[in-house]
Amino acid sequence: MLLRVDSAGSATKKRGIVVRSASELDEFNRILANQKLVELARKVDLVNPKQKEAPTATGSNVFEI
């Protein structure tokens, strides 16, 4: 997984997953399908308030390949 940094070397606030091969994609799918991870994500949602999303310039999601 890559961590994006700015020109000073500080981490930026962008989030995401970088997949570089079919085997990495298979591994992410295996991890994300784990029922315990699903339960954990739901419990995190319960204790953390939802954050307001900033509007995007185009109003659409970005999918980079």
mmJSON file of the N, C-alpha and C atoms, coordinates in Angstrom:
{"data_MODEL":{"atom_site":{
"group_PDB":["ATOM","ATOM","ATOM","ATOM","ATOM","ATOM","ATOM","ATOM","ATOM","ATOM","ATOM","ATOM","ATOM","ATOM","ATOM","ATOM","ATOM","ATOM","ATOM","ATOM","ATOM","ATOM","ATOM","ATOM","ATOM","ATOM","ATOM","ATOM","ATOM","ATOM","ATOM","ATOM","ATOM","ATOM","ATOM","ATOM","ATOM","ATOM","ATOM","ATOM","ATOM","ATOM","ATOM","ATOM","ATOM","ATOM","ATOM","ATOM","ATOM","ATOM","ATOM","ATOM","ATOM","ATOM","ATOM","ATOM","ATOM","ATOM","ATOM","ATOM","ATOM","ATOM","ATOM","ATOM","ATOM","ATOM","ATOM","ATOM","ATOM","ATOM","ATOM","ATOM","ATOM","ATOM","ATOM","ATOM","ATOM","ATOM","ATOM","ATOM","ATOM","ATOM","ATOM","ATOM","ATOM","ATOM","ATOM","ATOM","ATOM","ATOM","ATOM","ATOM","ATOM","ATOM","ATOM","ATOM","ATOM","ATOM","ATOM","ATOM","ATOM","ATOM","ATOM","ATOM","ATOM","ATOM","ATOM","ATOM","ATOM","ATOM","ATOM","ATOM","ATOM","ATOM","ATOM","ATOM","ATOM","ATOM","ATOM","ATOM","ATOM","ATOM","ATOM","ATOM","ATOM","ATOM","ATOM","ATOM","ATOM","ATOM","ATOM","ATOM","ATOM","ATOM","ATOM","ATOM","ATOM","ATOM","ATOM","ATOM","ATOM","ATOM","ATOM","ATOM","ATOM","ATOM","ATOM","ATOM","ATOM","ATOM","ATOM","ATOM","ATOM","ATOM","ATOM","ATOM","ATOM","ATOM","ATOM","ATOM","ATOM","ATOM","ATOM","ATOM","ATOM","ATOM","ATOM","ATOM","ATOM","ATOM","ATOM","ATOM","ATOM","ATOM","ATOM","ATOM","ATOM","ATOM","ATOM","ATOM","ATOM","ATOM","ATOM","ATOM","ATOM","ATOM","ATOM","ATOM","ATOM","ATOM","ATOM","ATOM","ATOM","ATOM","ATOM"],
"id":[1,2,3,4,5,6,7,8,9,10,11,12,13,14,15,16,17,18,19,20,21,22,23,24,25,26,27,28,29,30,31,32,33,34,35,36,37,38,39,40,41,42,43,44,45,46,47,48,49,50,51,52,53,54,55,56,57,58,59,60,61,62,63,64,65,66,67,68,69,70,71,72,73,74,75,76,77,78,79,80,81,82,83,84,85,86,87,88,89,90,91,92,93,94,95,96,97,98,99,100,101,102,103,104,105,106,107,108,109,110,111,112,113,114,115,116,117,118,119,120,121,122,123,124,125,126,127,128,129,130,131,132,133,134,135,136,137,138,139,140,141,142,143,144,145,146,147,148,149,150,151,152,153,154,155,156,157,158,159,160,161,162,163,164,165,166,167,168,169,170,171,172,173,174,175,176,177,178,179,180,181,182,183,184,185,186,187,188,189,190,191,192,193,194,195],
"type_symbol":["N","C","C","N","C","C","N","C","C","N","C","C","N","C","C","N","C","C","N","C","C","N","C","C","N","C","C","N","C","C","N","C","C","N","C","C","N","C","C","N","C","C","N","C","C","N","C","C","N","C","C","N","C","C","N","C","C","N","C","C","N","C","C","N","C","C","N","C","C","N","C","C","N","C","C","N","C","C","N","C","C","N","C","C","N","C","C","N","C","C","N","C","C","N","C","C","N","C","C","N","C","C","N","C","C","N","C","C","N","C","C","N","C","C","N","C","C","N","C","C","N","C","C","N","C","C","N","C","C","N","C","C","N","C","C","N","C","C","N","C","C","N","C","C","N","C","C","N","C","C","N","C","C","N","C","C","N","C","C","N","C","C","N","C","C","N","C","C","N","C","C","N","C","C","N","C","C","N","C","C","N","C","C","N","C","C","N","C","C","N","C","C","N","C","C"],
"label_atom_id":["N","CA","C","N","CA","C","N","CA","C","N","CA","C","N","CA","C","N","CA","C","N","CA","C","N","CA","C","N","CA","C","N","CA","C","N","CA","C","N","CA","C","N","CA","C","N","CA","C","N","CA","C","N","CA","C","N","CA","C","N","CA","C","N","CA","C","N","CA","C","N","CA","C","N","CA","C","N","CA","C","N","CA","C","N","CA","C","N","CA","C","N","CA","C","N","CA","C","N","CA","C","N","CA","C","N","CA","C","N","CA","C","N","CA","C","N","CA","C","N","CA","C","N","CA","C","N","CA","C","N","CA","C","N","CA","C","N","CA","C","N","CA","C","N","CA","C","N","CA","C","N","CA","C","N","CA","C","N","CA","C","N","CA","C","N","CA","C","N","CA","C","N","CA","C","N","CA","C","N","CA","C","N","CA","C","N","CA","C","N","CA","C","N","CA","C","N","CA","C","N","CA","C","N","CA","C","N","CA","C","N","CA","C","N","CA","C","N","CA","C","N","CA","C","N","CA","C"],
"label_alt_id":[null,null,null,null,null,null,null,null,null,null,null,null,null,null,null,null,null,null,null,null,null,null,null,null,null,null,null,null,null,null,null,null,null,null,null,null,null,null,null,null,null,null,null,null,null,null,null,null,null,null,null,null,null,null,null,null,null,null,null,null,null,null,null,null,null,null,null,null,null,null,null,null,null,null,null,null,null,null,null,null,null,null,null,null,null,null,null,null,null,null,null,null,null,null,null,null,null,null,null,null,null,null,null,null,null,null,null,null,null,null,null,null,null,null,null,null,null,null,null,null,null,null,null,null,null,null,null,null,null,null,null,null,null,null,null,null,null,null,null,null,null,null,null,null,null,null,null,null,null,null,null,null,null,null,null,null,null,null,null,null,null,null,null,null,null,null,null,null,null,null,null,null,null,null,null,null,null,null,null,null,null,null,null,null,null,null,null,null,null,null,null,null,null,null,null],
"label_comp_id":["MET","MET","MET","LEU","LEU","LEU","LEU","LEU","LEU","ARG","ARG","ARG","VAL","VAL","VAL","ASP","ASP","ASP","SER","SER","SER","ALA","ALA","ALA","GLY","GLY","GLY","SER","SER","SER","ALA","ALA","ALA","THR","THR","THR","LYS","LYS","LYS","LYS","LYS","LYS","ARG","ARG","ARG","GLY","GLY","GLY","ILE","ILE","ILE","VAL","VAL","VAL","VAL","VAL","VAL","ARG","ARG","ARG","SER","SER","SER","ALA","ALA","ALA","SER","SER","SER","GLU","GLU","GLU","LEU","LEU","LEU","ASP","ASP","ASP","GLU","GLU","GLU","PHE","PHE","PHE","ASN","ASN","ASN","ARG","ARG","ARG","ILE","ILE","ILE","LEU","LEU","LEU","ALA","ALA","ALA","ASN","ASN","ASN","GLN","GLN","GLN","LYS","LYS","LYS","LEU","LEU","LEU","VAL","VAL","VAL","GLU","GLU","GLU","LEU","LEU","LEU","ALA","ALA","ALA","ARG","ARG","ARG","LYS","LYS","LYS","VAL","VAL","VAL","ASP","ASP","ASP","LEU","LEU","LEU","VAL","VAL","VAL","ASN","ASN","ASN","PRO","PRO","PRO","LYS","LYS","LYS","GLN","GLN","GLN","LYS","LYS","LYS","GLU","GLU","GLU","ALA","ALA","ALA","PRO","PRO","PRO","THR","THR","THR","ALA","ALA","ALA","THR","THR","THR","GLY","GLY","GLY","SER","SER","SER","ASN","ASN","ASN","VAL","VAL","VAL","PHE","PHE","PHE","GLU","GLU","GLU","ILE","ILE","ILE"],
"label_asym_id":["A","A","A","A","A","A","A","A","A","A","A","A","A","A","A","A","A","A","A","A","A","A","A","A","A","A","A","A","A","A","A","A","A","A","A","A","A","A","A","A","A","A","A","A","A","A","A","A","A","A","A","A","A","A","A","A","A","A","A","A","A","A","A","A","A","A","A","A","A","A","A","A","A","A","A","A","A","A","A","A","A","A","A","A","A","A","A","A","A","A","A","A","A","A","A","A","A","A","A","A","A","A","A","A","A","A","A","A","A","A","A","A","A","A","A","A","A","A","A","A","A","A","A","A","A","A","A","A","A","A","A","A","A","A","A","A","A","A","A","A","A","A","A","A","A","A","A","A","A","A","A","A","A","A","A","A","A","A","A","A","A","A","A","A","A","A","A","A","A","A","A","A","A","A","A","A","A","A","A","A","A","A","A","A","A","A","A","A","A","A","A","A","A","A","A"],
"label_entity_id":["1","1","1","1","1","1","1","1","1","1","1","1","1","1","1","1","1","1","1","1","1","1","1","1","1","1","1","1","1","1","1","1","1","1","1","1","1","1","1","1","1","1","1","1","1","1","1","1","1","1","1","1","1","1","1","1","1","1","1","1","1","1","1","1","1","1","1","1","1","1","1","1","1","1","1","1","1","1","1","1","1","1","1","1","1","1","1","1","1","1","1","1","1","1","1","1","1","1","1","1","1","1","1","1","1","1","1","1","1","1","1","1","1","1","1","1","1","1","1","1","1","1","1","1","1","1","1","1","1","1","1","1","1","1","1","1","1","1","1","1","1","1","1","1","1","1","1","1","1","1","1","1","1","1","1","1","1","1","1","1","1","1","1","1","1","1","1","1","1","1","1","1","1","1","1","1","1","1","1","1","1","1","1","1","1","1","1","1","1","1","1","1","1","1","1"],
"label_seq_id":[1,1,1,2,2,2,3,3,3,4,4,4,5,5,5,6,6,6,7,7,7,8,8,8,9,9,9,10,10,10,11,11,11,12,12,12,13,13,13,14,14,14,15,15,15,16,16,16,17,17,17,18,18,18,19,19,19,20,20,20,21,21,21,22,22,22,23,23,23,24,24,24,25,25,25,26,26,26,27,27,27,28,28,28,29,29,29,30,30,30,31,31,31,32,32,32,33,33,33,34,34,34,35,35,35,36,36,36,37,37,37,38,38,38,39,39,39,40,40,40,41,41,41,42,42,42,43,43,43,44,44,44,45,45,45,46,46,46,47,47,47,48,48,48,49,49,49,50,50,50,51,51,51,52,52,52,53,53,53,54,54,54,55,55,55,56,56,56,57,57,57,58,58,58,59,59,59,60,60,60,61,61,61,62,62,62,63,63,63,64,64,64,65,65,65],
"pdbx_PDB_ins_code":[null,null,null,null,null,null,null,null,null,null,null,null,null,null,null,null,null,null,null,null,null,null,null,null,null,null,null,null,null,null,null,null,null,null,null,null,null,null,null,null,null,null,null,null,null,null,null,null,null,null,null,null,null,null,null,null,null,null,null,null,null,null,null,null,null,null,null,null,null,null,null,null,null,null,null,null,null,null,null,null,null,null,null,null,null,null,null,null,null,null,null,null,null,null,null,null,null,null,null,null,null,null,null,null,null,null,null,null,null,null,null,null,null,null,null,null,null,null,null,null,null,null,null,null,null,null,null,null,null,null,null,null,null,null,null,null,null,null,null,null,null,null,null,null,null,null,null,null,null,null,null,null,null,null,null,null,null,null,null,null,null,null,null,null,null,null,null,null,null,null,null,null,null,null,null,null,null,null,null,null,null,null,null,null,null,null,null,null,null,null,null,null,null,null,null],
"Cartn_x":[0.846,0.0,0.9,0.514,1.303,0.725,1.598,1.193,1.606,0.659,0.972,1.582,2.608,3.253,3.314,3.412,3.542,5.017,5.317,6.694,7.624,7.07,7.878,8.035,7.374,7.459,6.405,5.48,4.411,3.282,2.659,1.56,0.371,-0.268,-1.48,-2.681,-3.863,-5.059,-5.846,-5.268,-5.96,-5.957,-7.06,-7.178,-7.475,-7.124,-7.439,-6.547,-6.778,-6.004,-5.398,-4.115,-3.441,-3.257,-3.812,-3.706,-2.774,-1.715,-0.709,-0.698,-1.482,-1.497,-2.795,-3.064,-4.258,-4.168,-2.963,-2.825,-3.103,-2.704,-3.025,-4.528,-5.174,-6.624,-7.319,-6.859,-7.419,-7.268,-6.105,-5.858,-6.757,-6.91,-7.819,-9.242,-9.678,-11.026,-11.205,-10.196,-10.264,-10.37,-9.574,-9.578,-10.907,-11.378,-12.601,-13.852,-13.789,-14.936,-15.012,-14.012,-13.974,-15.105,-15.96,-17.125,-16.737,-15.616,-15.182,-14.831,-14.274,-13.968,-15.256,-16.269,-17.568,-18.16,-18.108,-18.623,-17.858,-16.538,-15.719,-16.094,-16.244,-16.6,-17.944,-18.907,-20.222,-20.114,-19.279,-19.11,-18.38,-17.436,-16.741,-17.735,-18.631,-19.666,-20.549,-20.824,-21.691,-21.056,-19.749,-19.094,-18.546,-18.43,-17.911,-19.025,-19.161,-20.184,-19.816,-20.832,-20.583,-19.996,-19.034,-18.42,-19.074,-19.189,-19.753,-18.735,-19.201,-18.309,-18.261,-17.073,-16.919,-17.423,-18.162,-18.639,-17.471,-17.582,-16.538,-16.866,-15.854,-16.049,-16.974,-16.836,-17.641,-18.866,-18.845,-19.965,-19.953,-18.861,-18.802,-17.596,-17.631,-16.501,-15.415,-14.186,-13.031,-12.586,-12.371,-11.861,-10.64,-9.441,-8.205,-7.703,-7.17,-6.568,-5.13],
"Cartn_y":[-1.16,0.0,1.235,2.23,3.452,4.542,5.348,6.511,7.735,8.571,9.774,10.825,11.506,12.566,13.829,14.975,16.24,16.524,17.7,18.039,18.086,18.289,18.314,16.926,15.924,14.571,14.238,15.173,14.921,14.147,13.249,12.445,13.336,13.045,13.759,13.001,13.585,12.98,12.147,11.813,10.974,9.543,8.844,7.459,6.595,5.342,4.414,3.192,2.322,1.096,1.07,0.763,0.628,-0.861,-1.345,-2.751,-2.852,-3.638,-3.736,-5.068,-6.018,-7.325,-8.051,-9.094,-9.9,-10.584,-10.997,-11.662,-10.687,-9.421,-8.416,-8.187,-8.142,-7.962,-9.139,-10.347,-11.522,-11.43,-10.98,-10.858,-9.792,-8.636,-7.603,-8.131,-8.84,-9.408,-10.389,-11.224,-12.192,-11.466,-10.439,-9.682,-8.953,-8.283,-7.487,-8.338,-9.597,-10.492,-11.133,-10.913,-11.505,-10.92,-11.784,-11.332,-10.518,-10.834,-10.07,-8.63,-8.438,-7.083,-6.302,-6.975,-6.327,-5.896,-6.772,-6.434,-5.264,-5.279,-4.191,-2.861,-2.852,-1.616,-1.082,-1.962,-1.524,-0.925,-1.529,-1.008,0.334,0.492,1.783,2.852,2.506,3.457,3.893,2.976,3.306,4.298,4.215,5.094,6.38,6.439,7.644,8.367,9.664,10.42,10.52,10.591,10.742,12.115,12.157,13.425,13.928,15.231,15.823,15.717,15.318,15.222,16.56,16.935,18.17,17.933,18.872,18.687,18.672,17.817,17.746,18.691,19.049,19.985,19.402,18.098,17.479,16.776,16.501,15.821,14.32,13.772,12.341,11.734,10.421,9.706,9.508,9.391,9.197,7.751,7.124,5.758,5.773,5.651,5.711,4.322,4.128,2.844,3.105],
"Cartn_z":[0.0,0.0,0.0,-0.771,-0.867,0.017,0.581,1.356,0.555,0.228,-0.538,0.371,-0.125,0.633,-0.21,0.48,-0.237,-0.49,-1.019,-1.371,-0.156,1.037,2.256,2.87,2.286,2.805,3.85,4.095,5.061,4.393,5.164,4.633,4.272,3.157,2.769,3.299,3.21,3.783,2.779,1.662,0.693,1.182,0.938,1.369,0.156,0.264,-0.8,-0.762,-1.698,-1.819,-3.211,-3.283,-4.572,-4.816,-5.924,-6.279,-7.474,-7.324,-8.379,-9.098,-8.631,-9.284,-8.948,-9.709,-9.461,-8.1,-7.702,-6.402,-5.251,-5.402,-4.377,-4.311,-5.459,-5.485,-4.803,-5.068,-4.411,-2.897,-2.443,-1.003,-0.373,-1.037,-0.513,-0.445,-1.478,-1.475,-0.329,-0.063,1.032,2.374,2.557,3.818,4.004,2.962,3.074,3.223,2.816,2.945,4.322,5.165,6.499,7.339,7.88,8.64,9.867,10.489,11.666,11.291,10.101,9.641,9.396,8.85,8.633,9.97,10.969,12.301,12.915,12.761,13.296,12.644,11.331,10.622,11.104,11.337,11.826,13.23,14.075,15.438,15.43,14.534,14.405,13.971,13.037,12.601,13.765,14.684,15.818,16.771,16.972,17.94,17.335,16.027,15.365,14.633,14.863,14.137,12.655,11.834,10.402,10.134,9.208,8.837,7.562,7.467,6.259,5.142,3.97,2.824,2.107,1.709,0.948,-0.468,-1.032,-2.399,-3.382,-4.387,-5.406,-6.538,-7.295,-8.407,-9.463,-9.739,-10.776,-10.215,-8.903,-8.286,-8.513,-9.048,-9.3,-8.6,-8.441,-7.849,-8.885,-8.411,-9.3,-9.182,-10.309,-10.36,-11.257,-10.65,-11.424,-11.706,-12.886,-13.266,-13.648],
"occupancy":[1.0,1.0,1.0,1.0,1.0,1.0,1.0,1.0,1.0,1.0,1.0,1.0,1.0,1.0,1.0,1.0,1.0,1.0,1.0,1.0,1.0,1.0,1.0,1.0,1.0,1.0,1.0,1.0,1.0,1.0,1.0,1.0,1.0,1.0,1.0,1.0,1.0,1.0,1.0,1.0,1.0,1.0,1.0,1.0,1.0,1.0,1.0,1.0,1.0,1.0,1.0,1.0,1.0,1.0,1.0,1.0,1.0,1.0,1.0,1.0,1.0,1.0,1.0,1.0,1.0,1.0,1.0,1.0,1.0,1.0,1.0,1.0,1.0,1.0,1.0,1.0,1.0,1.0,1.0,1.0,1.0,1.0,1.0,1.0,1.0,1.0,1.0,1.0,1.0,1.0,1.0,1.0,1.0,1.0,1.0,1.0,1.0,1.0,1.0,1.0,1.0,1.0,1.0,1.0,1.0,1.0,1.0,1.0,1.0,1.0,1.0,1.0,1.0,1.0,1.0,1.0,1.0,1.0,1.0,1.0,1.0,1.0,1.0,1.0,1.0,1.0,1.0,1.0,1.0,1.0,1.0,1.0,1.0,1.0,1.0,1.0,1.0,1.0,1.0,1.0,1.0,1.0,1.0,1.0,1.0,1.0,1.0,1.0,1.0,1.0,1.0,1.0,1.0,1.0,1.0,1.0,1.0,1.0,1.0,1.0,1.0,1.0,1.0,1.0,1.0,1.0,1.0,1.0,1.0,1.0,1.0,1.0,1.0,1.0,1.0,1.0,1.0,1.0,1.0,1.0,1.0,1.0,1.0,1.0,1.0,1.0,1.0,1.0,1.0,1.0,1.0,1.0,1.0,1.0,1.0],
"B_iso_or_equiv":[0.0,0.0,0.0,0.0,0.0,0.0,0.0,0.0,0.0,0.0,0.0,0.0,0.0,0.0,0.0,0.0,0.0,0.0,0.0,0.0,0.0,0.0,0.0,0.0,0.0,0.0,0.0,0.0,0.0,0.0,0.0,0.0,0.0,0.0,0.0,0.0,0.0,0.0,0.0,0.0,0.0,0.0,0.0,0.0,0.0,0.0,0.0,0.0,0.0,0.0,0.0,0.0,0.0,0.0,0.0,0.0,0.0,0.0,0.0,0.0,0.0,0.0,0.0,0.0,0.0,0.0,0.0,0.0,0.0,0.0,0.0,0.0,0.0,0.0,0.0,0.0,0.0,0.0,0.0,0.0,0.0,0.0,0.0,0.0,0.0,0.0,0.0,0.0,0.0,0.0,0.0,0.0,0.0,0.0,0.0,0.0,0.0,0.0,0.0,0.0,0.0,0.0,0.0,0.0,0.0,0.0,0.0,0.0,0.0,0.0,0.0,0.0,0.0,0.0,0.0,0.0,0.0,0.0,0.0,0.0,0.0,0.0,0.0,0.0,0.0,0.0,0.0,0.0,0.0,0.0,0.0,0.0,0.0,0.0,0.0,0.0,0.0,0.0,0.0,0.0,0.0,0.0,0.0,0.0,0.0,0.0,0.0,0.0,0.0,0.0,0.0,0.0,0.0,0.0,0.0,0.0,0.0,0.0,0.0,0.0,0.0,0.0,0.0,0.0,0.0,0.0,0.0,0.0,0.0,0.0,0.0,0.0,0.0,0.0,0.0,0.0,0.0,0.0,0.0,0.0,0.0,0.0,0.0,0.0,0.0,0.0,0.0,0.0,0.0,0.0,0.0,0.0,0.0,0.0,0.0],
"pdbx_formal_charge":[null,null,null,null,null,null,null,null,null,null,null,null,null,null,null,null,null,null,null,null,null,null,null,null,null,null,null,null,null,null,null,null,null,null,null,null,null,null,null,null,null,null,null,null,null,null,null,null,null,null,null,null,null,null,null,null,null,null,null,null,null,null,null,null,null,null,null,null,null,null,null,null,null,null,null,null,null,null,null,null,null,null,null,null,null,null,null,null,null,null,null,null,null,null,null,null,null,null,null,null,null,null,null,null,null,null,null,null,null,null,null,null,null,null,null,null,null,null,null,null,null,null,null,null,null,null,null,null,null,null,null,null,null,null,null,null,null,null,null,null,null,null,null,null,null,null,null,null,null,null,null,null,null,null,null,null,null,null,null,null,null,null,null,null,null,null,null,null,null,null,null,null,null,null,null,null,null,null,null,null,null,null,null,null,null,null,null,null,null,null,null,null,null,null,null],
"auth_seq_id":[1,1,1,2,2,2,3,3,3,4,4,4,5,5,5,6,6,6,7,7,7,8,8,8,9,9,9,10,10,10,11,11,11,12,12,12,13,13,13,14,14,14,15,15,15,16,16,16,17,17,17,18,18,18,19,19,19,20,20,20,21,21,21,22,22,22,23,23,23,24,24,24,25,25,25,26,26,26,27,27,27,28,28,28,29,29,29,30,30,30,31,31,31,32,32,32,33,33,33,34,34,34,35,35,35,36,36,36,37,37,37,38,38,38,39,39,39,40,40,40,41,41,41,42,42,42,43,43,43,44,44,44,45,45,45,46,46,46,47,47,47,48,48,48,49,49,49,50,50,50,51,51,51,52,52,52,53,53,53,54,54,54,55,55,55,56,56,56,57,57,57,58,58,58,59,59,59,60,60,60,61,61,61,62,62,62,63,63,63,64,64,64,65,65,65],
"auth_comp_id":["MET","MET","MET","LEU","LEU","LEU","LEU","LEU","LEU","ARG","ARG","ARG","VAL","VAL","VAL","ASP","ASP","ASP","SER","SER","SER","ALA","ALA","ALA","GLY","GLY","GLY","SER","SER","SER","ALA","ALA","ALA","THR","THR","THR","LYS","LYS","LYS","LYS","LYS","LYS","ARG","ARG","ARG","GLY","GLY","GLY","ILE","ILE","ILE","VAL","VAL","VAL","VAL","VAL","VAL","ARG","ARG","ARG","SER","SER","SER","ALA","ALA","ALA","SER","SER","SER","GLU","GLU","GLU","LEU","LEU","LEU","ASP","ASP","ASP","GLU","GLU","GLU","PHE","PHE","PHE","ASN","ASN","ASN","ARG","ARG","ARG","ILE","ILE","ILE","LEU","LEU","LEU","ALA","ALA","ALA","ASN","ASN","ASN","GLN","GLN","GLN","LYS","LYS","LYS","LEU","LEU","LEU","VAL","VAL","VAL","GLU","GLU","GLU","LEU","LEU","LEU","ALA","ALA","ALA","ARG","ARG","ARG","LYS","LYS","LYS","VAL","VAL","VAL","ASP","ASP","ASP","LEU","LEU","LEU","VAL","VAL","VAL","ASN","ASN","ASN","PRO","PRO","PRO","LYS","LYS","LYS","GLN","GLN","GLN","LYS","LYS","LYS","GLU","GLU","GLU","ALA","ALA","ALA","PRO","PRO","PRO","THR","THR","THR","ALA","ALA","ALA","THR","THR","THR","GLY","GLY","GLY","SER","SER","SER","ASN","ASN","ASN","VAL","VAL","VAL","PHE","PHE","PHE","GLU","GLU","GLU","ILE","ILE","ILE"],
"auth_asym_id":["A","A","A","A","A","A","A","A","A","A","A","A","A","A","A","A","A","A","A","A","A","A","A","A","A","A","A","A","A","A","A","A","A","A","A","A","A","A","A","A","A","A","A","A","A","A","A","A","A","A","A","A","A","A","A","A","A","A","A","A","A","A","A","A","A","A","A","A","A","A","A","A","A","A","A","A","A","A","A","A","A","A","A","A","A","A","A","A","A","A","A","A","A","A","A","A","A","A","A","A","A","A","A","A","A","A","A","A","A","A","A","A","A","A","A","A","A","A","A","A","A","A","A","A","A","A","A","A","A","A","A","A","A","A","A","A","A","A","A","A","A","A","A","A","A","A","A","A","A","A","A","A","A","A","A","A","A","A","A","A","A","A","A","A","A","A","A","A","A","A","A","A","A","A","A","A","A","A","A","A","A","A","A","A","A","A","A","A","A","A","A","A","A","A","A"],
"auth_atom_id":["N","CA","C","N","CA","C","N","CA","C","N","CA","C","N","CA","C","N","CA","C","N","CA","C","N","CA","C","N","CA","C","N","CA","C","N","CA","C","N","CA","C","N","CA","C","N","CA","C","N","CA","C","N","CA","C","N","CA","C","N","CA","C","N","CA","C","N","CA","C","N","CA","C","N","CA","C","N","CA","C","N","CA","C","N","CA","C","N","CA","C","N","CA","C","N","CA","C","N","CA","C","N","CA","C","N","CA","C","N","CA","C","N","CA","C","N","CA","C","N","CA","C","N","CA","C","N","CA","C","N","CA","C","N","CA","C","N","CA","C","N","CA","C","N","CA","C","N","CA","C","N","CA","C","N","CA","C","N","CA","C","N","CA","C","N","CA","C","N","CA","C","N","CA","C","N","CA","C","N","CA","C","N","CA","C","N","CA","C","N","CA","C","N","CA","C","N","CA","C","N","CA","C","N","CA","C","N","CA","C","N","CA","C","N","CA","C","N","CA","C","N","CA","C","N","CA","C"],
"pdbx_PDB_model_num":[1,1,1,1,1,1,1,1,1,1,1,1,1,1,1,1,1,1,1,1,1,1,1,1,1,1,1,1,1,1,1,1,1,1,1,1,1,1,1,1,1,1,1,1,1,1,1,1,1,1,1,1,1,1,1,1,1,1,1,1,1,1,1,1,1,1,1,1,1,1,1,1,1,1,1,1,1,1,1,1,1,1,1,1,1,1,1,1,1,1,1,1,1,1,1,1,1,1,1,1,1,1,1,1,1,1,1,1,1,1,1,1,1,1,1,1,1,1,1,1,1,1,1,1,1,1,1,1,1,1,1,1,1,1,1,1,1,1,1,1,1,1,1,1,1,1,1,1,1,1,1,1,1,1,1,1,1,1,1,1,1,1,1,1,1,1,1,1,1,1,1,1,1,1,1,1,1,1,1,1,1,1,1,1,1,1,1,1,1,1,1,1,1,1,1]
}}}
